[in-house]
Amino acid sequence: MGRPKPETKSWSQINKTKKEEKRKWKELNLIKKLEKQKEKEANESLAASSKAENTARKVSTISVAVPGSILETAQSQELRAYLAGQIARAVCIFQVDEIVVFDDYGDEANAKKATLQDNYGVKNIRESCVQLGRILQYMECPQYLRKYFFPIHHHLKFCGVLNPLNAPHHLGKDDHFSFREGVVTNKPVKPGRGSIVNVGLLKEVHVDKLLTPGLRCTVKLLPDQETSKKLKGIIVAPSTPKNETGTYWGYTIRLANSLSSVFSQCPFEKGYDLTVGTSDKGTSVDEFECPSFDHALIVFGGVQGLEVALESDDVFNVDNPKLIFDHYLNTLPDQGSRTIRTEEAVLVTLAALRPKLLQGSETNTSTN
Ligand SMILES: C[S@@+](CC[C@H](N)C(=O)[O-])C[C@H]1O[C@@H](n2cnc3c(N)ncnc32)[C@H](O)[C@@H]1O
C-alpha cells in the first residue's frame, strides 16, 4: 500500500493565505498602535488635569512645631515611643500637613546628637529630636512600605505596639482609591518606558516616569483598570491627592536645630503667613479671630515652655516669646491642672483652633 500523497497547494492558494495572514498581522499592529496612542493620550490628559487642578485649587496648610526634648522626660523607652505615637495620632486626627521637630536647647554643647534624613536632607541634631522624628516618619508611612524604608533601629523597638494612624493613605490591598503611595522597584524596564512601582496591591503599577529604585513616590492610577492585566499610573506630587480630592494624605517631617530655624527654613516660598505660639501665659483662645491664611504654623514648647527655646536661640533677640508670633494663645483658659503637658496641649490646641483655622483657610481665595 502506497503512502497517501501530501495535499499540494497551488501557488495562487499559497499567495492568498500569505496575503490573508499579512492583512491580519497589519490589522493587529494597527489595533496595538491605536491602543498605545489611546493610552498615551489618557496619560497625558490625566497628567494635564492633575496639574491644572493642582494650580487652580487653593489648599491651605497647617504646620505644628514641637521640641524633641519632650521625649527626654519619659521614664522608659516604651513610654518615649508611646509619647511620640500620641503626637503622631494628634496631628493626623487634625490633618496637620507638616511637623517640625525642633531643638529647644539648641545651645547645649554636650547634648548627644544623631543624624536623620528628613523631607529636605540629612540633619545632625539632638538625639531626642531624631528619635521623635524617626517615630513620626515610621507612623506616617503606610504599613506595606515600612519594610523598604525602616531597617531595624532601636528607636523603633516599641513602635509595633503603637496605635496606628489609620490615615486615608494607609490603604489595604483590597481598598480602592485613585492615589496610592508606593516604592519604585528595581525590575528592568524597556528603554523609554517608566518604572514599575509597588503600591501595596497584588499587581504592580507601570508609571510614566523612570525613577531611582527604592524611592518612595505617590502614584495616580488610571481609571477603569479593574480587569486589566497590567496597572498603569502617573507619578504625582505628594500634595496632589489632598489638592485634588481634599483627602488628607499624611504629614511631612522637618528637623530644626533651633526655634528660629523653625521659621527661617520654612519650605513655603513666602513663609508662614499665620504664626501661633502656645502658652498658659497667652491670651485666651476664645478671643482669637483667625485671619485668612495660606500656611499656618502652631508652635509648642517643652517642659519649660517656649521661654527656654527663645533663651537658647542665637538669632532671636527678644526675651518674651509673645513677640515672635502673630498670636500667643492660651488654648485652655482656666485649666484644672497646674500644668498641661505638650502632648496634651497639641490635642487641646488643635481642637480649640479647628473651627477658627477652618474659617481662615476658607476665606482665603488666593492660589498657591
Ligand atoms: C509643660 S508646658 C510648659 C510650661 C508653661 N506652663 C507654659 O505653658 O508655657 C508645655 C507646653 O504645653 C503648651 N501649653 C501648656 N499649657 C497651655 C495652655 N494653657 N495653652 C496653650 N498651650 C499650653 C505650651 O506649648 C507649653 O510650652
The ligand as a Gaussian input file, in Angstrom:
#p B3LYP/6-31G(d) Opt

LIG

0 1
 C        4.528000      71.900000      80.369000
 S        4.009000      73.191000      79.327000
 C        5.222000      74.409000      79.582000
 C        5.086000      75.245000      80.807000
 C        4.315000      76.542000      80.847000
 N        3.382000      76.491000      81.891000
 C        3.751000      77.100000      79.567000
 O        2.612000      76.822000      79.158000
 O        4.455000      77.883000      78.943000
 C        4.419000      72.581000      77.761000
 C        3.796000      73.268000      76.573000
 O        2.423000      72.962000      76.508000
 C        1.716000      74.037000      75.926000
 N        0.725000      74.520000      76.884000
 C        0.636000      74.216000      78.186000
 N       -0.431000      74.851000      78.737000
 C       -1.027000      75.533000      77.750000
 C       -2.168000      76.381000      77.676000
 N       -2.962000      76.624000      78.704000
 N       -2.471000      76.918000      76.487000
 C       -1.698000      76.675000      75.394000
 N       -0.627000      75.897000      75.414000
 C       -0.282000      75.338000      76.581000
 C        2.732000      75.097000      75.587000
 O        3.158000      74.953000      74.258000
 C        3.860000      74.778000      76.536000
 O        5.081000      75.262000      76.094000

